Amino acid sequence: MRKTLIAGNWKMNNNVKDSLELVSSLINAQLPDEVDVLICPPFTALYPINEILTYSEIKLGAQNMHFEVSGAYTGEVSPLMLKDVGVSYVIIGHSERRQYFNESDELVNEKIKSALIHDIKPILCVGESLIQRESNIEKETVKNQLINALRGIKSEDAKEIVIAYEPIWAIGTGKTATSEQANEMAAFIRNTVEEIYDINVSENLLVLYGGSVKGDNAAEIMSQSDIDGALVGGASLKAVDFLKIIMYNNHVQ
Ligand code: PEP
């Protein structure tokens, strides 16, 4: 049985004060038991947020990490440092990292392997650009991303991975993939993972959709058979908006 996961990617937003206010509002809300809630703040807010999450079910994630544990890598943050501040998930291969920081599939693969070794669940982001979709190569693109990112990872480790399908043209643009498009790709991702591993891995795999998810489209997206949750950017920055998505099933606030 796959448990719904709603993850907030704050990107490069919120200082420590804003972060603590936002998290306090989430902690004070009555969150539905059947939804796992994850927040991925900037590195600078991880430590103080972890302190106030002590008695909360809300999970803490990072937006990136280096694959090495320590050393001369100026400006980087290691998996051990993330563990030290309570991180249990890490977003890997977000399209903004691939686009602005030239992250390749090979680097994504190194990071996923390192996260798994250190007991941090990777959220692997895959998705096609608008040009790739218009050229009808979106499935080929996503399949290649999956094959490359999962290379050398054994099935018992692959069970820990979450995959987020994020069509690049839908991120921060207000354009959402239709729920049919999102579900078709989520099912394709599940089938590809079954081809790479087996049905045990694919049936238990959490596939999230990301790309302009909001309170008013969350229920429709979440009702799709192969979509197990959402990776939310802009709408995770205000408690009231994020809570609407978390409560997509009309749960009491
Ligand atoms: C994201 O950055 O992962 C994302 C889905 O952003 P947004 O919800 O703002 O489109």
Boltz pocket constraint, residues with backbone or C-beta under 6 A from the ligand:
constraints:
  - pocket:
      binder: B
      contacts: [[A, 9], [A, 166], [A, 170], [A, 171], [A, 172], [A, 173], [A, 174], [A, 210], [A, 211], [A, 212], [A, 213], [A, 231], [A, 232], [A, 233], [A, 234], [A, 235]]
      max_distance: 6.0
